[in-house]
Amino acid sequence: MSQLTLAKRIDRMLAATGVRFGGCRFPYFHRLGTAPIAHPLTGTSEYHTEAQFEAFIKWFATSYVSISPDQWVAFHQLESAPPSNAAILSFDDGYADNFELAEPILQRYDVQATFFIAASIVGTPGGMSVSQVRDLHALGHTIGAHTNTHKPLAKLPAPAAREELLTARKTLEDMVGAPCFHMSYPYGSCNDSIADLVAEAGYKTAFTTEEFGNQRHTDLMRLGRTKIWPTDMDEAAFSVRMRGVHEWRNLLKPANSDA
C-alpha cells in the first residue's frame, strides 16, 4: 500500500466502501503472453500474463454476469434496466493467443466474451486462424468486427471507412456462417459521421475506448468500455476499475487537459 499514489489510495478506499459510478462497465483486453509482440497490422498492444488474466476472470466470475452484445441490445429495445452487474467482456484485434491462452481460462470460469477481430489479421503470423475463429463462435462467444485493416475510421474518407466496415462484416460472416452485428473502433477513432456509417453498414452496436458506465439509453453506436491494465494486479484494483471509481479523477482535470 505504501507504494501506491495518493490518488490510487483514495480509489481503493472508495471502492472498499462500495462506491460505484453509475452504469455497467465493459472490460476489455488485447493479448496474453509474456512479452509485447508487434504485429504489422495492429502495432504493439499491451499484454497480460495468463496468471494476471486468470486472476481477473476468477474475480469477475464471482462478481459479474457476462452477457453478449445481443443481450445488451435486448435491454435497450425492451427499455428494461440491465442488471447492475451485467458486463460485456471483450478482446480487440484477433490475436491467436486470445484463442490459445484466453479461451481456456474463460471456459474454466464459464465466462462468455466478445472477440472484435480485424478481418485481415486472420491467417497471418500471430493472428487467429479461420478454424480458431470458427471454434470461438461454436463455443458460444461472439465474433465481432474491428474493421478490415485496423485503420482509424475517423481519419479516412467516407467511402474508405464504409469499405472497411462492409468488408470486415462480410469476411467474418463468411468465416463463421452467422451474422456479424457488432464492432469496435480501432484506436477508438469515431465521430458522428462514422457512427452513422457503422449503423448504415448493418451493425447493431459499436464499442469505443471511452471509459464510462453504460446505461440502457446509451447510444448503441458509442458504448463505453473499461480497459483493465496489466498493472491492475489484485481484487482491489479490479474493483476500482469495474466500479468506475477511478473516473472521479477526470472531474478534477481542467478543460482540454490530456493529463
N, C-alpha and C positions, 0 to 999 in steps of 0.2 A: 504493500500500500504506500510505503514511503517513496516509491519511485514514480507514483502517479502524479500528474499535474493537478493543480488545484481544480481546474475545470472538470477533469475526469473524476476526481474525488466527489465533487458535487453531483455529477451524473450518477454515480453509483449510489450515493445516499438517497437521491430522489427515486431511483429505480427500486431500491430496497424498501422504500415506504409505499410502493405501489403506484407511484405517479405514472400516468400514461397520457401521451398526447393523443388526441382523437384519431379514429380511423384505423384501418387494417394496413399493416406494413408487409411488403412482399420482399423477402430476402433474395439476393442473387449473388452468383459466383461466376467465375470464368473457368479456371482449370485447377486440377490437382496434380501434385508432383513434389519434387524435392528441390527444384531449381527453376528459375524463369526460363522459358523457351520461347524464342521468337518464331512467328510464322509469317511468311511473306504477305499473306492476305490480311492478317489482323494485327500484326505487330507483336509486342510483348505484353502479355497480360499478367497481372498479379496472380499468385498461386497460393493454394492451401495444401498442407500435407494431408495425407489420409487421416492421420490422428486428429489434426485440427478440425477437419470436416466432420469426422465421426463424432467428435465432442459436441459440435454444434447440433448435428442431427439427433443425437441421443437426447439432448436437452429440448430441442424443438419438438420432437415427437411426443413429449410429455406435457408440453405447454400449448401447442397449437394444432389446428386441424388443417392439413394440407388439402387444398382444393385446386381445381383446374380453372383455366380462364373461362371455359364454357359455363362452369358453375357460377363464376362471378357475373357473367352476362345475365344468367338467370336471375340472380339477386337484383340486378339493375332493371331488368324488364318487368319483374314481378313487383317492383317497388317495395321489396321487403328488406329489412335490415339484415346484413350478413352477421354471423356470429363474430363477436369481438376478437376471437382467437383464430379466425379464418386467415389463411395466408397462402399465397401462390409462391412457391419456391422455384427459382429458375436458374438456368445456366445460359450464358451468351457464347456465341461463336461456333461451337460444334467440334470441339477437340475430342480426339479419340479417348483421352483419359477420362472424359465425362462418362463414357460407357464402361471402360475397363476398371476404373477405380471408384468413381462416384456411385454408379448404379448399384453395385453390390451392397454398399452402405445404405442407400435409400431403401433397397429391398429388405435389408435386415431389420429396419425400423418401420417398415410399412409406410413410407412417405412417398407420395407421388410428386413428380416435378415436371416442369416445362422446359424443353430444350429449344432455345432460339438459335437456329443454325444458319450461318451464311452459306447459301447453297453451293457456292463454288469451292468451299473448303472440303466438301465431301469427296473422298477418294484421293486426297493429296497427303503427303507425308505429315503426320501429326494431326490430321483431320479424321473424323469418323469415316468408316466405310459405309457403303449403301446398306449392307446387311446389318451393321450396327444401328443405323437409323431405323431400319425396319424393326429390329428387335426391341428397341426402346418403345416404339409405338405398340408393338404386340404385348409388351409388359404393362401397358396401361398409362404410360407417360404421354404428355402432349408434345407433339412436334410443331414448333412454330418457326417463323422465318426471321432472319436477321439481315435481310436484303440478299442480293445475289453475290455481290463482291465486296461487301462491308464498307461501302463508301458513305461519307456523311451526307445524308439526303438533302439537308438544307443548303448545301453548297453546290448542288447540282442543278442544271436546267430542268424544268418540269418534265420534259419528255424523257430525259435520262433517269430521273428519280422514279417516274412511272414504270419504266422498263425494269429497273432494279426490283421493284415491288412485285410486278407481274411475273417476271422470270423466276424469282425465288419461290413464289407461291406455286407455280405450275411444276417446277422441278421437284419440290418436296412432295407435292401431291402425287406426282407420278411415282416417286420412290415408295411411298407408304400405302398408296391406294386409298387415301382418305383425304377429306378437305383440310386445308391449312388456313385457319381463320384468325391466327394470332401472330403478332410480330413484335420485335423490339427494335428501337432505333440505334444503329451503330453510333457510338460516341455520344448518344443522347441527342443527336442532331435533329431538331424538329422545329417547325413553326406552323402557323395556321394553314398555310398553303399545303405543306407536306402532310399535315394531319388530314386535310381534305382528300389528298391523293390516296392516302392509306385507306380511307373509307371507300373511295371510289374503286379501289383495287380489290374490294371484297373482304377486307379484314374486319373482324368484329372488335378486336382490341389491339391496342398498341402500347408498349411499355417504355417509359422514359428512364433516365438515370436521376431524375429529380427525387429528392427524399421528402416524402410526406405521407401521412396516413390517408388511405383511400376510403371514401365514403360511398354509399350506394349511388349517390348522384354524381360522383366524379366522372369527368369526361372519359369515355372508354378509349378514346384515341390518345389519351395522355395520362395513363395510370402511373402512379409513383412507385418507386422501388427503393429498397434499403440495402446498400452494399455491406456485406459482412467482410470486414478486413482481416487479413492474416494476423494482425496484432490484437484482434479480439480473441483472447485465449481462454476465457473461463465463463461460467454462467452469469457472473455479474456483468461482464462486458456484453454478453449476448442479450441480457435483459435490457440494458441501456439502449442498444440498437433497436430491438424489436418493440420497445415501448415508445420509441421516438424521443426518449429523454434528452439525448444529445442535441436535439433540434432547438432547445431553449437558447443555445448559444447564438443561433442565427438571428434571434431577436435583438441581440446586442451589437450586431455588426452595423457599421454605418452604411448608408445607401451607396450602391455601386462598389462595395468593398469585395475583394476577392480573397480576403483573409480567411 
